[in-house]
Amino acid sequence: MGAARTPRDRWVEEGLQALADGGPDAVRVEALAKRLGVTKGGFYGYFADRGALLEAMLDTWERESTDEVIDRIEREGGDPKTKIQRAGMLTFSSDRLLHIDLAVRDWARRDEAVAERLRRVDDRRMALLREMIGTFCSDPDEVEARSLIAFCTAIGHHSLAAGHEGRTRAEVLARAADLILDRTRGR
């Protein structure tokens, strides 16, 4: 009886981890096979080449960071403000998705096809923010500004090295969320 093949999703997952750890140049068939403890021959049963693996990795990242996040926030319910926070937590707080997202953003600076994919993902994320913020804010210009601020805060704070003068990052992020989500009026 022959040895079981390494499942396709294991190759994709190892590729995503390599991308998060070292960027797209770290996604090499031989290195992935070594990480998986298998020979690279099984790779070609699933993928024509490295480019096909990279495309499958981007498909997985896009599905997990948009479709699955949106499905989960709808399934778990709550008001729009809760849904916004949950979407941010699911996407930008988990070590796995956050590191992949940051790696894709870096990769997109050098690859137009990846940049187009990133625009599509970011457009879906912004559409969700606009929809949710639009439920408690009627000014379209303010909805757009709040959506942008929310998105930039979610992505950018991971790269910010500045301190917060006696406040923790968590405290400042919580206050920023209050401002973005209009939870300060009526207090």
Summary of the structure (lengths in Angstrom):
residues: 187
radius of gyration: 19.5
end to end distance: 69.9
largest distance: 70.4
contacts: 498
relative contact order: 0.09
helix: 73%
strand: 0%
